[in-house]
Amino acid sequence: VLDRLYAVIRMLGTLDRSLVLLSLEGASYRDMSRLHGLSETNVGVRLNRARAWIAAQMEVTGDGL
């Protein structure tokens, strides 16, 4: 399942992939926003959308989270 999860994460666009990986490493929204030049709100929105997309992809393959 972990291999499939990382395969799905690699399918994301560069920015969203970076945000998801930073989130998995425990980075704060503030740190991510500063690194990428986004507002903290935008970081949150992008992460929520990316997580929902990842969950949907995992469901499609039967590897639900």
C-alpha distance (Angstrom), angle and dihedral (degrees) to the residues before:
residue distance angle dihedral
V1 . . .
L2 3.80 . .
D3 3.81 91.4 .
R4 3.81 90.0 51.6
L5 3.81 91.1 47.7
Y6 3.80 92.1 54.6
A7 3.82 90.7 44.7
V8 3.82 88.8 55.3
I9 3.82 91.5 46.4
R10 3.82 88.8 53.4
M11 3.83 88.0 57.9
L12 3.81 91.1 64.0
G13 3.77 122.1 96.4
T14 3.79 116.5 -92.5
L15 3.81 96.9 -99.1
D16 3.80 96.1 44.7
R17 3.82 91.2 44.5
S18 3.80 89.7 52.4
L19 3.80 92.2 49.3
V20 3.81 92.9 48.9
L21 3.80 92.8 48.5
L22 3.80 92.2 46.3
S23 3.79 88.6 49.5
L24 3.81 90.7 51.8
E25 3.80 88.0 52.6
G26 3.80 90.0 54.0
A27 3.82 99.6 -107.0
S28 3.80 115.2 161.5
Y29 3.80 123.1 -118.5
R30 3.81 86.9 -114.8
D31 3.81 92.2 56.3
M32 3.79 92.4 45.4
S33 3.80 91.8 48.0
R34 3.79 92.1 51.5
L35 3.80 92.9 46.3
H36 3.80 94.2 50.9
G37 3.81 100.9 30.5
L38 3.81 93.7 -116.8
S39 3.78 131.8 128.4
E40 3.80 116.4 -102.2
T41 3.81 87.7 -116.6
N42 3.80 91.1 55.3
V43 3.81 90.5 49.1
G44 3.81 89.0 53.8
V45 3.79 93.8 47.7
R46 3.80 92.8 47.9
L47 3.80 92.1 47.6
N48 3.81 93.0 48.9
R49 3.80 91.0 50.4
A50 3.81 92.7 45.2
R51 3.80 92.0 48.8
A52 3.81 91.5 49.4
W53 3.82 90.5 49.5
I54 3.81 91.4 48.2
A55 3.81 91.2 49.9
A56 3.81 90.8 49.6
Q57 3.80 91.6 50.0
M58 3.78 91.4 49.0
E59 3.81 90.0 49.9
V60 3.79 92.0 51.3
T61 3.81 90.2 57.0
G62 3.79 93.7 43.0
D63 3.81 92.4 -112.3
G64 3.81 93.3 113.5
L65 3.76 118.6 177.4
